[in-house]
Amino acid sequence: MKTMIKKDSVTVTVHGGQFHADDAMCVALLQLGYGKANVAVRRAFKIEEGDDSDYILDIGREDSVSEAQIRLDHHQSDKGVLTQIDETVVPHCAASKLALLMIEDESEDFRATFMREVLVPLAAQDNGVDLGNKIGSNPFNFVHVLNGTWNENGSPAAQDDRFVQAVNLVREVLDRIITHIRAKEEAESIVRDAIANSSNGVVLLPRFAPWQEGVIAANNGVAKWQLVCHPSNRGGYNLQVVPKENGSFASWISIPDSVGDLEGHIFHAHGAFAGFDTVEHALAAAKEIIG
């Protein structure tokens, strides 16, 4: 992730008191960018004139970006618009403003997925915007329960400790979400290249990668690609039928029981899967199946 202020370590100020997914996410983003040990956190109820924090986030009612200091908030009258879904406007939260700066060098697909899965649900919840089932739930819904209850130690130090715990959890979840997004991008690239270099109705993958969405999209409703062949994690090569639609069991072709008589056969099941000892035997079987 891109960091705007080019320093080895930075200080971030967020609001004090009860914390939310927004301010916890702001700190987690910076920790992913700079490293956890390189981000010092202040929690305050007011930003004093001349505050020298590198980042002032979710407090201060001001947006300004310079090489020396980044200030981003959403408590001012003009929050800024993150997106609009149908007729519903989703205003920015502080974390969405920061994240868009930090991911601006990522691919278009990464940014779109990150918006859909993270930023829009987060900003909608933080701003009290009800989008119903138009988007998924905020992956950081759990943050509010980490605040202290009325009968627990309510000192600023105790609440700061709870905030640290919240940030640690948000950072771990955020890191896993990013890992999954990057893995999906890598899979899409592998599948695209495999399709471009395949023929005769069989997509040959050099390694297993989630392929269904990409191959189904490439078919675009016709049976151009009917089987996928890929290395098995148990050794050998597997053949799988290509569904007609995502989530459907209906496929363009079925693997017949007669594949059991073919050279190199290891297993077959449900008319949808078959395993062979080598790629050559798997492709020969695919030719027999497609005809």
Secondary structure, 3 states (H helix, E strand, C coil): CCCCCCCCCEEEEEECCCCCHHHHHHHHHHHHHHCHHHEEEEEECCCCCCCCCCEEECCCCCCEECCCCEEECCCCCCCCEEEEECCEEEECCHHHHHHHHHCCCCCHHHHHHHHHHHHHHHHHHHCCCCCCCCCCCCCCHHHHHHCCCCCCCCCHHHHHHHHHHHHHHHHHHHHHHHHHHHHHHHHHHHHHHHHHCCECCEEECCCCCCCHHHHHHHHCCCCCCCEEEEECCCCCEEEEECECCCCCCCECCCCCHHHHHCCCEEEEECCCEEEECCHHHHHHHHHHHHC
